[in-house]
Amino acid sequence: MTTILTDRGDAQVEASNGLSVSAAEAERATGWTLKPEGMCRDEICVPLPSGMASGGRVDLAAFWRHLGNPVLSSEAGDVWMLGTGVEARRAALEGLEAPDFTLPDLAGKPHALSSLRGRKVFLATWASW
């Protein structure tokens, strides 16, 4: 058995020749479905280069790299990590907004985070526990 780690969690699959898995296991592990037009997820379909899928199996590592995402494996090849690409991480971070809060500076003057909206802010936190 081979373990695949993704942002969806982990999945145990039967893999051969690196990370060649059945189409069903590829879908279970990644959410991408093998169709005649390529690998599809929701409304997106990515055509596959020749040799990346055959006989109902998909070279999942090659496909993941084809998407521009990082792929790592253990030396034994029994654990694979299919990472999230930089563009997806950037898009997720752009939509995030910190909750508003107010804290005093060293002189006791209160400052609200919302008063700094539109400017870059570096927040450093610390806890003793």
C-alpha positions as CSV (number, residue, x, y, z in Angstrom):
1,M,0.0,0.0,0.0
2,T,1.1,3.5,-0.7
3,T,0.0,6.6,1.2
4,I,-0.9,9.8,-0.6
5,L,-1.0,13.1,1.4
6,T,-2.9,16.0,-0.1
7,D,-4.9,19.1,1.1
8,R,-7.9,16.7,1.1
9,G,-6.3,14.5,3.7
10,D,-4.5,11.1,3.3
11,A,-5.5,8.1,1.2
12,Q,-4.2,4.6,0.9
13,V,-3.8,3.4,-2.6
14,E,-2.4,0.5,-4.7
15,A,0.4,2.1,-6.7
16,S,2.9,0.7,-9.2
17,N,5.8,2.2,-11.2
18,G,6.1,5.2,-8.9
19,L,2.7,6.6,-8.4
20,S,0.7,5.0,-11.2
21,V,-2.8,4.4,-9.7
22,S,-6.2,3.4,-10.9
23,A,-8.5,6.2,-12.1
24,A,-10.9,5.4,-9.2
25,E,-8.0,5.7,-6.6
26,A,-6.8,8.9,-8.3
27,E,-10.2,10.5,-7.9
28,R,-10.6,9.3,-4.3
29,A,-7.2,10.7,-3.3
30,T,-7.3,14.0,-5.3
31,G,-10.8,14.7,-6.5
32,W,-9.7,14.7,-10.1
33,T,-11.6,12.3,-12.4
34,L,-10.2,10.6,-15.5
35,K,-12.4,11.4,-18.5
36,P,-11.7,11.1,-22.3
37,E,-10.9,14.8,-22.4
38,G,-8.3,14.5,-19.6
39,M,-8.3,14.8,-15.8
40,C,-11.3,16.9,-14.6
41,R,-12.3,18.5,-11.3
42,D,-15.5,20.5,-11.1
43,E,-15.7,22.6,-14.4
44,I,-11.9,22.3,-15.1
45,C,-10.5,19.6,-17.5
46,V,-6.8,19.3,-18.1
47,P,-5.7,17.4,-21.2
48,L,-3.1,14.8,-20.5
49,P,0.1,14.4,-22.5
50,S,0.6,11.1,-24.2
51,G,1.5,8.2,-21.8
52,M,0.4,9.9,-18.6
53,A,-2.8,7.7,-18.5
54,S,-3.3,4.3,-20.0
55,G,-5.3,1.2,-19.3
56,G,-7.4,3.0,-16.7
57,R,-4.4,4.1,-14.7
58,V,-2.9,7.5,-14.2
59,D,0.6,8.5,-13.3
60,L,-0.5,10.8,-10.5
61,A,2.9,12.2,-9.8
62,A,3.4,13.2,-13.4
63,F,-0.1,14.7,-13.6
64,W,0.5,16.7,-10.4
65,R,3.8,18.1,-11.8
66,H,1.9,18.8,-15.1
67,L,-0.4,21.1,-13.0
68,G,2.7,22.9,-11.7
69,N,2.3,21.5,-8.2
70,P,5.1,20.2,-5.9
71,V,5.5,16.4,-5.5
72,L,7.6,14.7,-2.9
73,S,8.1,11.0,-2.0
74,S,9.8,9.0,0.6
75,E,13.0,7.2,-0.4
76,A,11.1,3.9,-0.4
77,G,8.2,5.4,-2.5
78,D,5.6,4.3,0.0
79,V,4.5,7.8,1.0
80,W,3.8,10.6,-1.5
81,M,2.9,14.3,-0.8
82,L,1.0,16.1,-3.6
83,G,1.3,19.8,-2.6
84,T,-0.8,22.8,-3.4
85,G,0.7,25.0,-6.1
86,V,1.8,28.6,-5.4
87,E,-1.0,30.2,-7.4
88,A,-3.7,28.3,-5.5
89,R,-2.1,29.3,-2.2
90,R,-1.8,32.9,-3.3
91,A,-5.5,33.0,-4.3
92,A,-6.6,31.6,-1.0
93,L,-4.5,34.1,1.0
94,E,-5.7,37.1,-1.1
95,G,-9.3,36.6,0.1
96,L,-8.5,36.4,3.7
97,E,-9.1,39.3,6.0
98,A,-8.0,39.5,9.6
99,P,-10.7,40.3,12.2
100,D,-10.7,43.9,13.5
101,F,-9.2,44.4,17.0
102,T,-7.8,47.3,19.0
103,L,-4.6,47.2,21.0
104,P,-2.7,50.0,22.8
105,D,0.8,50.9,21.8
106,L,3.6,51.4,24.4
107,A,2.3,54.9,25.2
108,G,-1.2,53.5,25.9
109,K,-2.7,55.0,22.7
110,P,-5.2,52.5,21.2
111,H,-4.8,51.5,17.5
112,A,-7.5,49.6,15.6
113,L,-6.4,47.2,12.8
114,S,-9.1,48.6,10.6
115,S,-7.5,52.0,10.7
116,L,-4.6,50.5,8.8
117,R,-6.7,48.9,6.0
118,G,-5.1,49.1,2.6
119,R,-1.6,49.2,4.1
120,K,0.8,46.3,4.7
121,V,0.8,45.3,8.3
122,F,3.2,42.9,10.1
123,L,1.5,41.3,13.1
124,A,3.8,39.4,15.5
125,T,2.2,37.3,18.2
126,W,3.5,35.4,21.2
127,A,2.2,33.2,23.9
128,S,3.9,31.9,27.0
129,W,2.1,28.5,26.8
